[in-house]
Amino acid sequence: VRPFRAAHPRVSADPYPCGVPRLDPSTLLADLDPEQLDAVQAARGPVVIHAGAGSGKTRVISRRTAYAIATEVVPADQVLVVTFTDKAATEMVARLRSLGLPGVTARTFHAHALSQLRHYWPARHDGALLPDLLDSKLPILSRLARQLPGHYRFTPSKDLADEIEWAKARRIVPKTYEREASAAHREPPIPADLFVRIFGDYERAKVRAVRIDFDDLLVETVNLLETDVDAAEMIRSRKRWFSVDEYQDTNPLQQRLLELWLGDGDDLCVVGDEDQTIYAFTGATSDYLTGFTARFPGAREITLSRNYRSSPEILALANRLLAAEGRRKRLVATMPSGPAPSILPFADGEAELAAMVASIRGLTSGATPAATPGATHAADIAVLVRINAQIPLIEAALTKARIPFRVRGQRFFERQEVRDALRILKRLPATATGPLLAHLLQERLITEMGYLEGDDSGGPAARERTASLALVIELAQETAAANVDIDPEALLSDFAARAAAEAEGSAD
């Protein structure tokens, strides 16, 4: 490793904060596999670490950071570990503290940008303080969405917020949105001209309220570094050694900010897994990870492929799926053998739900042997879904089967669209009973809430909303078919009982 040489006279070359005992580098290399050891000892950038699932990347990042400080590659106060979430930053700080380094900075892009903006904003804005942050875009967007024409007024504000985040991640402003979105083959949740209107109104609403949003933190910090040479030089003098986690989910705006923080330096280590990109819908791309060596010729490239989390059977399936997608990376098992995953095809969603119920009943009754010895209780079983819109159908199937369950996150009857639908039900005439009641409820959901049966257009939130309303109608139709005299009040009571059962985790 090359010793650190301070490039700014005001920066101390002492790698340890005052009073912090010096680390023995050899202790940081214990209990590492060969690939982890290689990564930790690659203390100088540029380095790209491809970290497969369960490969111990957090351990590698913390050990590599500590090793760089212990071997005097960099002073602790010149280090910035960029994490994807505040929770991950807190965990990283705790890990570094446990290694004997209490003074290392670990933050998200947004948190570090916020600290810089707060310092430089007054000088650039006639002494004014940085505007307060919006807690959420949704209240403003909900109000603006209600002003849209026709059924577009029912567009979920979450879908509009996601589209604004996508645009800002590319530094797209309202007047350039249509051209840029078309070039990117982007399908907005509403027609592009209407979205431009919403986007512009949202930006103007923030100005009137003297607020900025989280996207603005990055936009304004990039503007600061691009236009203020002195500020950029000072900021770069303070942090010179960077480690970025979850790099596969970096968007163009974050990448630009990272480049500006780095300046002419190359002491950068990025860690990620292209197979775990989950935020592409808001502008993230794994291209920065896969193209790292093209941008930094001569960069060290290390792959962590040993998995310390899953059984060989699970990894064998994962490797087959990755190979089918043209991925060359293979995860290597280190854990004991376990049961093989089952992949079952079904004719339709109803058949799948029926099989799920039968499987759970078999496990809880003892008729089906469990993977682990001992009785299987309902609380030992988890049902995972790909998208939230599937949850209401699973809730209904479990409720009908009288299988107790709990929903992690928001429950079905707590969803805003469901509560709105029940308010409409409450207003229906008492003379509407049985199947007529269910039909009338469906008509009102169409006219008052913009429900379209089978509509899968719009963003994820719109599809979830449609699925929730479809389930309200389905439950109403089934209840009405079983009781042809049921009226709105009785149907509301039935829904209330279902909501109580859902809240209590019972299926009464």
C-alpha positions as MATLAB code, in Angstrom:
seq = 'VRPFRAAHPRVSADPYPCGVPRLDPSTLLADLDPEQLDAVQAARGPVVIHAGAGSGKTRVISRRTAYAIATEVVPADQVLVVTFTDKAATEMVARLRSLGLPGVTARTFHAHALSQLRHYWPARHDGALLPDLLDSKLPILSRLARQLPGHYRFTPSKDLADEIEWAKARRIVPKTYEREASAAHREPPIPADLFVRIFGDYERAKVRAVRIDFDDLLVETVNLLETDVDAAEMIRSRKRWFSVDEYQDTNPLQQRLLELWLGDGDDLCVVGDEDQTIYAFTGATSDYLTGFTARFPGAREITLSRNYRSSPEILALANRLLAAEGRRKRLVATMPSGPAPSILPFADGEAELAAMVASIRGLTSGATPAATPGATHAADIAVLVRINAQIPLIEAALTKARIPFRVRGQRFFERQEVRDALRILKRLPATATGPLLAHLLQERLITEMGYLEGDDSGGPAARERTASLALVIELAQETAAANVDIDPEALLSDFAARAAAEAEGSAD';
ca = [
       0.000    0.000    0.000;
       1.107    3.565   -0.643;
       1.327    5.875    2.399;
      -1.087    8.782    2.450;
       0.354   12.182    1.599;
      -1.726   15.145    2.650;
      -2.468   17.299   -0.395;
      -3.694   20.286    1.613;
      -1.578   22.043    4.292;
      -4.541   22.368    6.672;
      -5.221   18.614    6.730;
      -3.385   16.508    9.304;
      -1.646   13.389    7.996;
      -2.184   11.606   11.328;
      -4.548    8.749   10.417;
      -6.093    8.540   13.906;
      -8.399   10.994   15.680;
      -6.961   12.467   18.853;
      -6.944    9.927   21.678;
      -7.827    6.916   19.515;
      -5.415    3.989   20.007;
      -3.596    2.740   16.937;
      -4.851   -0.409   15.257;
      -2.823   -3.518   14.531;
      -3.479   -4.174   10.809;
      -2.991   -7.922   11.225;
      -6.032   -8.179   13.509;
      -8.206   -6.830   10.689;
      -7.239   -9.697    8.379;
      -8.411  -12.512   10.637;
     -11.376  -14.738    9.736;
     -11.534  -13.596    6.100;
     -11.851  -15.860    3.092;
      -9.274  -15.388    0.282;
     -11.455  -13.036   -1.780;
     -12.409  -10.968    1.265;
      -8.746  -10.768    2.253;
      -7.823   -9.566   -1.226;
     -10.514   -6.877   -1.045;
      -9.542   -5.646    2.423;
      -5.870   -5.340    1.483;
      -6.724   -3.399   -1.685;
      -6.701   -0.246    0.404;
      -5.978    2.162   -2.447;
      -8.477    2.875   -5.166;
      -9.748    2.572   -7.741;
     -11.337   -0.731   -6.716;
     -14.601   -2.399   -7.734;
     -15.937   -5.230   -5.590;
     -18.676   -7.424   -7.035;
     -20.317   -8.718   -3.877;
     -22.754  -11.573   -4.370;
     -25.687  -12.015   -2.025;
     -24.661  -13.091    1.469;
     -20.937  -12.735    0.716;
     -20.073  -10.577    3.737;
     -19.754   -7.247    1.951;
     -20.483   -5.126    5.039;
     -17.656   -6.868    6.875;
     -15.360   -6.258    3.913;
     -16.244   -2.560    3.677;
     -15.680   -1.950    7.397;
     -12.462   -4.004    7.539;
     -11.084   -2.407    4.369;
     -11.792    1.063    5.773;
     -10.112    0.222    9.077;
      -7.163   -1.405    7.279;
      -6.589    1.685    5.138;
      -6.447    3.828    8.273;
      -4.318    1.334   10.223;
      -1.752    1.154    7.406;
      -1.686    4.964    7.087;
      -3.151    5.018    3.609;
      -5.564    7.733    4.728;
      -6.396    9.683    7.907;
      -9.699    8.711    9.507;
     -11.141   12.198    9.088;
     -10.590   12.075    5.312;
     -12.727    8.956    4.845;
     -16.310    8.914    3.578;
     -18.259    5.663    3.465;
     -21.411    6.211    1.406;
     -24.304    3.911    2.274;
     -27.703    3.482    0.652;
     -29.812    4.076    3.779;
     -29.490    5.891    7.098;
     -29.865    2.536    8.843;
     -26.905    1.124    6.924;
     -24.866    4.223    7.811;
     -25.641    3.747   11.502;
     -24.634    0.092   11.283;
     -21.394    0.976    9.504;
     -20.484    3.572   12.142;
     -21.144    0.973   14.851;
     -18.953   -1.599   13.090;
     -16.106    0.856   12.670;
     -16.425    1.900   16.297;
     -16.206   -1.752   17.344;
     -12.965   -1.955   15.358;
     -11.577    0.995   17.311;
     -12.457    3.828   14.910;
     -15.085    6.187   16.345;
     -14.341    9.133   14.049;
     -15.086    7.814   10.548;
     -17.906    9.407    8.536;
     -20.547    7.075    7.086;
     -23.524    8.761    5.437;
     -25.973    8.511    2.591;
     -25.554   10.693   -0.492;
     -28.409   12.857    0.762;
     -27.087   13.258    4.306;
     -23.611   14.297    3.173;
     -25.040   16.670    0.572;
     -27.295   18.218    3.228;
     -24.331   18.976    5.498;
     -22.545   20.750    2.641;
     -25.592   22.719    1.517;
     -26.310   23.972    5.025;
     -22.797   25.391    5.192;
     -22.647   27.042    1.772;
     -26.281   27.994    1.121;
     -26.369   31.342    3.030;
     -23.371   32.751    1.148;
     -25.026   31.903   -2.172;
     -28.508   33.152   -1.225;
     -28.046   36.549    0.451;
     -27.718   35.094    3.926;
     -30.895   33.007    3.767;
     -30.849   29.653    5.505;
     -31.368   26.437    3.593;
     -35.144   25.907    3.168;
     -36.770   23.191    5.222;
     -37.112   19.752    3.678;
     -40.467   18.392    2.614;
     -41.329   15.305    4.609;
     -42.971   13.899    1.484;
     -43.940   14.901   -2.039;
     -47.299   13.177   -1.674;
     -49.462   15.892   -0.027;
     -48.656   18.424   -2.770;
     -49.033   15.857   -5.535;
     -52.326   14.531   -4.146;
     -53.776   18.026   -4.321;
     -52.451   18.596   -7.839;
     -53.672   15.195   -9.071;
     -57.251   16.057   -8.112;
     -57.096   18.888  -10.659;
     -56.334   16.532  -13.565;
     -59.052   15.870  -16.151;
     -61.212   12.744  -16.297;
     -60.072    9.538  -14.674;
     -56.497   10.853  -14.455;
     -57.538   12.648  -11.277;
     -57.439    9.243   -9.562;
     -53.739    8.726  -10.371;
     -51.911    7.732   -7.156;
     -49.574   10.473   -6.005;
     -46.903    7.821   -5.340;
     -46.646    7.107   -9.077;
     -46.289   10.821   -9.811;
     -43.608   11.125   -7.119;
     -41.659    8.201   -8.585;
     -41.723    9.818  -12.018;
     -40.463   13.127  -10.622;
     -37.635   11.253   -8.891;
     -36.761    9.552  -12.175;
     -36.671   12.922  -13.946;
     -34.585   14.648  -11.293;
     -32.151   11.737  -11.207;
     -31.364   12.750  -14.798;
     -31.489   16.494  -14.091;
     -34.565   16.782  -16.277;
     -36.755   19.836  -15.729;
     -40.429   20.188  -16.728;
     -39.746   21.985  -20.023;
     -37.419   19.211  -21.233;
     -39.349   16.257  -19.803;
     -41.356   15.265  -22.903;
     -38.293   15.182  -25.152;
     -36.094   13.370  -22.621;
     -38.775   10.859  -21.611;
     -39.488   10.038  -25.242;
     -35.786    9.527  -25.969;
     -35.555    7.175  -22.972;
     -38.710    5.282  -24.072;
     -40.222    6.181  -20.715;
     -43.918    5.554  -20.092;
     -45.161    8.082  -17.525;
     -48.108    7.212  -15.262;
     -50.239    9.791  -17.107;
     -49.896   11.341  -20.596;
     -46.618   13.227  -20.871;
     -48.213   16.642  -21.404;
     -50.274   16.233  -18.247;
     -47.233   15.086  -16.308;
     -45.289   18.158  -17.446;
     -48.102   20.254  -15.985;
     -48.014   18.365  -12.691;
     -44.213   18.491  -12.549;
     -44.118   22.237  -13.120;
     -46.929   22.936  -10.647;
     -45.133   20.828   -8.048;
     -41.891   22.778   -8.456;
     -43.745   26.088   -8.194;
     -45.624   24.900   -5.096;
     -42.306   24.184   -3.384;
     -41.021   27.663   -4.177;
     -44.156   29.260   -2.731;
     -43.855   27.160    0.418;
     -40.093   27.829    0.683;
     -39.353   24.117    0.748;
     -37.021   21.726   -1.045;
     -37.306   17.968   -1.448;
     -34.705   15.234   -1.072;
     -33.953   15.224   -4.794;
     -33.138   18.927   -4.563;
     -30.406   18.173   -2.020;
     -28.425   16.375   -4.695;
     -29.365   18.756   -7.517;
     -28.284   21.813   -5.527;
     -25.078   20.204   -4.258;
     -24.119   19.299   -7.820;
     -24.845   22.894   -8.864;
     -22.677   24.155   -5.986;
     -19.711   21.987   -6.918;
     -20.021   22.765  -10.629;
     -20.220   26.549  -10.219;
     -18.197   27.424   -7.091;
     -14.541   26.519   -7.595;
     -13.443   27.570   -4.100;
     -16.221   25.621   -2.390;
     -15.483   22.564   -4.510;
     -11.779   22.714   -3.636;
     -12.503   23.031    0.077;
     -15.037   20.175    0.031;
     -12.599   17.900   -1.810;
      -9.820   18.702    0.659;
     -11.895   17.310    3.515;
     -12.813   13.906    2.089;
     -10.418   12.137   -0.267;
     -10.993    8.395    0.285;
     -14.398    7.068   -0.729;
     -16.202    3.761   -0.371;
     -19.677    3.428   -1.897;
     -22.035    0.584   -0.984;
     -24.969   -0.687   -3.111;
     -23.379    0.917   -6.147;
     -25.672   -1.018   -8.501;
     -28.511    1.285   -7.399;
     -26.706    4.548   -8.145;
     -28.566    6.962  -10.402;
     -27.025    9.514  -12.815;
     -27.401   12.406  -10.362;
     -25.672   10.494   -7.560;
     -22.939    9.426   -9.965;
     -22.336   13.025  -10.995;
     -22.180   14.104   -7.352;
     -19.684   11.338   -6.586;
     -17.508   12.435   -9.514;
     -17.542   16.014   -8.227;
     -16.635   14.925   -4.707;
     -13.787   12.853   -6.118;
     -12.420   15.555   -8.430;
      -9.118   14.457   -9.966;
      -8.653   11.735   -7.357;
      -9.213    8.038   -7.828;
      -9.239    6.748   -4.247;
     -12.646    5.200   -4.762;
     -13.969    1.748   -3.957;
     -17.434    0.763   -5.133;
     -19.271   -2.316   -3.911;
     -22.370   -3.808   -5.488;
     -24.107   -6.623   -7.311;
     -25.704   -6.028  -10.698;
     -28.154   -8.852   -9.981;
     -29.596   -6.947   -7.020;
     -30.605   -3.694   -8.735;
     -34.043   -2.771   -7.376;
     -34.485    0.960   -8.011;
     -34.342    1.130  -11.801;
     -37.895    2.525  -11.833;
     -36.643    5.730  -10.187;
     -33.554    6.078  -12.355;
     -30.925    3.761  -10.851;
     -28.733    1.754  -13.192;
     -26.125   -0.964  -12.729;
     -24.199    0.419  -15.726;
     -21.926    2.438  -13.434;
     -20.955   -0.765  -11.612;
     -20.429   -2.903  -14.706;
     -18.618   -0.083  -16.524;
     -16.329    0.885  -13.641;
     -13.136   -0.538  -15.143;
     -13.813    1.289  -18.408;
     -13.955    4.597  -16.534;
     -10.972    3.681  -14.357;
      -8.507    1.670  -16.478;
      -6.256   -0.396  -14.266;
      -8.778   -0.585  -11.423;
      -8.655   -3.642   -9.164;
     -11.669   -5.890   -9.779;
     -12.568   -8.388   -7.053;
     -15.523  -10.773   -6.845;
     -16.922  -12.061   -3.551;
     -18.717  -15.238   -4.549;
     -18.815  -17.301   -1.339;
     -22.285  -17.223    0.167;
     -22.643  -17.470    3.952;
     -26.429  -17.238    4.076;
     -28.168  -19.913    1.990;
     -28.095  -23.669    1.490;
     -26.406  -25.261   -1.552;
     -29.833  -26.189   -2.934;
     -31.035  -22.582   -2.915;
     -27.802  -21.353   -4.472;
     -27.967  -24.009   -7.196;
     -31.357  -22.647   -8.217;
     -30.105  -19.053   -8.061;
     -27.107  -19.927  -10.216;
     -29.343  -21.580  -12.837;
     -31.554  -18.497  -12.976;
     -28.562  -16.176  -13.278;
     -27.025  -18.330  -16.007;
     -30.290  -18.222  -17.957;
     -30.020  -14.419  -17.880;
     -26.502  -14.575  -19.279;
     -24.765  -13.863  -15.970;
     -21.345  -15.454  -15.501;
     -21.130  -14.974  -11.737;
     -21.746  -18.087   -9.630;
     -22.461  -18.126   -5.907;
     -20.451  -20.710   -3.973;
     -22.126  -22.477   -1.049;
     -20.544  -22.644    2.411;
     -23.615  -23.597    4.473;
     -24.908  -27.135    5.197;
     -27.279  -28.878    2.813;
     -31.007  -28.196    3.098;
     -34.291  -28.965    1.328;
     -34.478  -28.247   -2.378;
     -36.806  -25.420   -3.468;
     -39.982  -26.518   -5.259;
     -41.125  -24.732   -8.404;
     -44.784  -25.400   -9.185;
     -46.759  -24.194  -12.232;
     -50.459  -23.304  -11.932;
     -53.191  -22.707  -14.464;
     -54.213  -19.390  -12.908;
     -54.064  -17.267   -9.775;
     -56.967  -19.058   -8.109;
     -55.235  -22.418   -8.454;
     -52.067  -20.945   -7.007;
     -53.925  -19.552   -3.983;
     -55.694  -22.882   -3.431;
     -52.355  -24.710   -3.477;
     -50.882  -22.197   -1.046;
     -53.764  -22.745    1.389;
     -53.471  -26.536    1.055;
     -49.727  -26.386    1.666;
     -50.134  -24.285    4.810;
     -52.862  -26.578    6.118;
     -50.671  -29.599    5.461;
     -47.739  -28.107    7.346;
     -49.747  -26.927   10.357;
     -51.688  -30.204   10.637;
     -48.583  -32.349   10.377;
     -49.830  -34.055    7.228;
     -46.920  -32.575    5.269;
     -43.421  -33.131    6.733;
     -41.673  -29.854    7.478;
     -38.116  -29.080    6.444;
     -37.139  -28.842   10.116;
     -38.224  -31.214   12.896;
     -41.007  -30.296   15.311;
     -44.511  -28.921   14.987;
     -45.085  -26.218   12.398;
     -47.237  -23.328   13.566;
     -48.822  -20.680   11.387;
     -46.409  -18.139   12.867;
     -43.500  -20.191   11.456;
     -44.736  -19.762    7.871;
     -44.130  -16.748    5.638;
     -45.791  -15.917    2.326;
     -43.616  -13.617    0.232;
     -44.991  -11.650   -2.713;
     -43.382   -9.966   -5.696;
     -45.565   -6.851   -5.567;
     -47.882   -5.439   -2.894;
     -50.888   -5.739   -5.194;
     -50.841   -9.504   -4.602;
     -51.325   -9.180   -0.845;
     -55.112   -8.519   -0.822;
     -55.785  -11.730   -2.759;
     -53.663  -13.738   -0.336;
     -55.381  -12.097    2.631;
     -58.757  -13.068    1.216;
     -57.683  -16.680    0.609;
     -56.315  -17.041    4.138;
     -59.390  -15.410    5.639;
     -61.729  -17.750    3.743;
     -59.659  -20.730    4.898;
     -59.720  -19.470    8.506;
     -55.942  -19.535    8.672;
     -54.595  -16.950   11.137;
     -52.178  -14.457    9.647;
     -50.538  -11.103   10.148;
     -49.599   -8.650    7.437;
     -46.264   -6.904    7.734;
     -46.821   -3.314    6.762;
     -50.139   -1.718    5.892;
     -53.185   -3.980    6.156;
     -55.723   -4.287    3.369;
     -58.589   -2.553    5.174;
     -56.273    0.297    6.189;
     -55.473    1.185    2.591;
     -56.823    4.559    1.570;
     -58.613    3.288   -1.532;
     -60.380    0.588    0.504;
     -61.492    3.097    3.117;
     -62.778    5.361    0.328;
     -64.675    2.430   -1.219;
     -66.348    1.615    2.098;
     -67.408    5.245    2.480;
     -69.111    4.940   -0.911;
     -70.784    1.716    0.243;
     -72.090    3.522    3.310;
     -73.875    6.077    1.078;
     -75.692    3.497   -1.043;
     -79.493    3.282   -0.616;
     -80.798    0.727    1.876;
     -83.124   -0.639   -0.820;
     -80.117   -2.007   -2.742;
     -79.621   -5.586   -1.562;
     -77.836   -8.789   -2.578;
     -76.292   -8.970   -6.074;
     -77.864   -5.601   -6.956;
     -75.926   -4.029   -4.076;
     -72.635   -5.489   -5.317;
     -73.389   -4.291   -8.860;
     -74.262   -0.792   -7.663;
     -71.073   -0.632   -5.579;
     -69.006   -1.555   -8.632;
     -70.708    1.160  -10.702;
     -70.000    3.778   -8.033;
     -66.360    2.744   -7.796;
     -66.114    3.233  -11.553;
     -67.716    6.681  -11.562;
     -66.366    8.043   -8.276;
     -62.956    6.380   -7.991;
     -62.041    5.724  -11.614;
     -61.957    1.941  -11.188;
     -61.468    0.040  -14.448;
     -61.703   -3.736  -14.264;
     -58.493   -5.418  -15.403;
     -56.713   -2.095  -15.933;
     -52.961   -2.601  -15.587;
     -51.901    0.798  -16.904;
     -50.133    3.431  -14.847;
     -47.431    2.927  -12.275;
     -47.063    0.348   -9.488;
     -49.250    2.303   -7.064;
     -52.033    2.544   -9.656;
     -51.929   -1.210  -10.222;
     -52.045   -1.858   -6.478;
     -55.011    0.502   -6.174;
     -56.855   -1.317   -8.955;
     -56.156   -4.689   -7.322;
     -57.470   -3.443   -3.972;
     -60.714   -2.132   -5.472;
     -61.139   -5.349   -7.460;
     -60.931   -7.324   -4.233;
     -63.504   -5.083   -2.536;
     -65.890   -5.833   -5.415;
     -65.073   -9.558   -5.356;
     -65.719   -9.805   -1.612;
     -68.964   -7.857   -2.003;
     -70.116  -10.152   -4.826;
     -69.307  -13.326   -2.883;
     -71.008  -12.074    0.278;
     -74.057  -10.917   -1.670;
     -74.322  -14.250   -3.496;
     -74.382  -16.049   -0.143;
     -76.949  -13.638    1.321;
     -79.318  -12.218   -1.287;
     -80.997   -9.965    1.300;
     -77.854   -8.256    2.557;
     -78.063   -4.455    2.568;
     -75.328   -1.791    2.736;
     -75.325   -1.675    6.537;
     -74.971   -5.459    6.846;
     -72.273   -5.567    4.175;
     -70.370   -2.855    6.031;
     -70.630   -4.950    9.193;
     -69.214   -7.921    7.298;
     -66.270   -5.833    6.088;
     -65.743   -4.501    9.624;
     -65.559   -8.067   10.940;
     -63.002   -8.953    8.276;
     -60.958   -5.870    9.196;
     -61.026   -6.827   12.876;
     -59.943  -10.366   12.032;
     -57.114   -9.014    9.915;
     -55.969   -6.685   12.705;
     -56.024   -9.447   15.306;
     -54.329  -11.990   13.079;
     -57.307  -14.347   13.288;
     -59.639  -15.543   10.556;
     -62.947  -15.521   12.391;
];
